[in-house]
């Protein structure tokens, strides 16, 4: 890989790492590696307020970490980038097994 391309990738990965570098955002992402979930399902698993959950989800959606699918009055969230799924799963293997 040429140095310019490597620098670009380092910037991309660094931005992603900054975006997930919060315990609650990381917890949400860990649960989303299992598949798409609605807000209620994530609230049950993460034990945070609905207001906090909304803030975290909105931020991660703005940062293009999450995709949102609307179905009636429900919003379903999933991880937008397969590389982020792999990264979270790798961290789970290293730190959670």
N, C-alpha and C positions, 0 to 999 in steps of 0.2 A: 504494500500500500504506500502510495506516495505521501510525503509529509503534509501537503496541503489537505488531502483527503483525510488523513489521520487526524489533523487538527480539527477539521469539521466534525468528525465523528466524536472526538473527545469533548467538544463543546456540546454536542447533542446529548451524549451520555451524562455529562455533568449537569445539564439542565434537568434531565429526567431524575437524576439522583437527588437534586435539590428539591424537586417537586414531591418526592416520596419520603423525604427526610423528616417525617413527623410521625410519632408513634400511632396516632389514630388513623392517619391517612394510610400508613403501612398496614395496619390491621384491616382496614376496609379492603385494600387491594389483595391481601392474603385471602380473605373470604371470597373475593370476586374471581380468584384463580380457579375456584370450584365451578364457576359458571355464573350466568346472569342472575341478578337478584333485584328485588324491588326494595324500596326504602324501608318498609316494615321488617322485612327479613334481615336487613343489615342492622337495623336498630336493635333487634333481639340479640344479635351476635356480638355487637360492639359495645353495648352498655354506655352509650352517650346520648345526649339530648337530641331531640329532633332538629332543633335549631343548629347545633354543632354539625350534625350529619349533613344537613342541607348546605351549610357553608363548605364543608369538606368536598362534597360531591360537586357542587357548583365550581369550586376552584379547580378540581381535577378535570372536570369537563372542559373548562376554559383553556386549560393547559394541554388539552387533547390526549389526556391519559385515559379518559373514559368515553364510551359511547352511551347514548340514551335512546331508549325505544319507548314510545308512549303506547299504552293500550288502555283505552278508556280513561279513567281517572288515575291510573297507575303509571309510574315511570320505572322502567327496568334499566339497570346499569350493568355494563360489562366493560372489561378492559379493552381498549381500542387497539393496542399494539401487541402482536404475538411475542415480540422480543421482551416487552415488559412482563408478560406472563412468565416467560422463561427465566427472567431475572429474579422475579419474586419467588418462583419455585426453587431456583438455585439457592437463594438465601434461606428459604425454609429448610432445605436439606442440610445446609451448613449449620444453621443456628437452632433449628427446632427438632431435629431428629435425635 
